């Protein structure tokens, strides 16, 4: 892949006062009137991807649920989505049976999303089909989605090791499992991680952990991380930085890193809510929806535990923003206030939920063909280091050679 001209800095100013106060506009549909159209959103459950689900809840708070005359219809896909792909497909396609359904957002776009979109596209070509953080290969999801967005797995393959270097890391430990490494987005990023670490003078280590969708389940996978992390730190030292590709692994990993040492730049899908509250044992119910307040409380707790300058995140939740932002984008298109092929309109919709955040991004370019996608955009945000502040991640020039690396199945 290579960077393209659109990948320029974009400063998105949202309505900070509204967001911070927990306020926001509601449709008249939330008071009992009938909405002119419906927007479906499909997310994981609290146990697998809480931030994604909370983003859907924010849309319901703003625009009302279909059941009460509002706009938003929210459903979840199974935790064990790999073994229940037909259930996932059914959950998505059933939304299209509603004649008022005009847009469907799936975040994350787990396996089965592209097939569900294909079936909907055949019967209801009038429905906008948006995928957040697709697990399926780019060329597959691009065939049926109106638009797919992903955390920039190419640029971040360089910027995360770069940030680790700024923190003083000498070893980069990448934690994953075969299913994730078979995905082009995650497998290619791992290859770029390894190349970037070599260039930056950091030792790269790959370790395997159980897949939470396997027979051991989420609990078994998390227990493994709890048991192994102290051993990894003993082996690789306290200047080792850790990265895991699965949300469910994040909380136990952070818990043990805060206890035994080690560092953490940012999660696979970064957020101050991703793993930190559970790992720190803090209650954020009073700060719900107010990400500046959430970050402040998380940061204070990390600093209290001696983690200043060693733990990072994005200041706003990527999962929350992808769910809520894509839903907002769909609504603006349906209201005639945005265009489906406008990246600027997409960024503005995302910016509703990230006031003042600095983003960088660009359209996906296939490394094998050099063809730029028209309907998949890769995005990323500056990294925030607890007790230190922002690193200028989006200001870094990612060497072009990393965009030329081609995905190879492990």
Secondary structure, 3 states (H helix, E strand, C coil): CCCCCCCCCEECCCCHHHHHHCCCCCCHHHHCCCCCCEEEEEECCHHHHHHHHHHHHHHHHHHCEHHHCCCEEEEECCCCCCCCHHHHHHHHHHHCCCCCEEEEEEEEECCCHHHHHHHHHHHCCCCEEEEEEECCCHHHHHHHCCEEEEECCCHHHHHHHHHHHHCCCCEEEEEECHHHHCCHHHHHHHHHHHHHHHHHCCEEEEEECCCCCCCCHHHHHHHHHHHHHHHHHHHHCCCEEEEECCHHHHHHHHHHHHHHCCEECCCCCCCCCCCHHHHHCCCCHHHCCCHHHHHHHHHHHHHHCCCCCCEEECCCCHHHHHHHHHHHHHHHHHCCCCCCCCHHHHHHHHHCCCCCCEEEEEEEECCCCCCEEEEEEEEEECEEECCCEEECHHHCCCCHHHHHCCCCCC
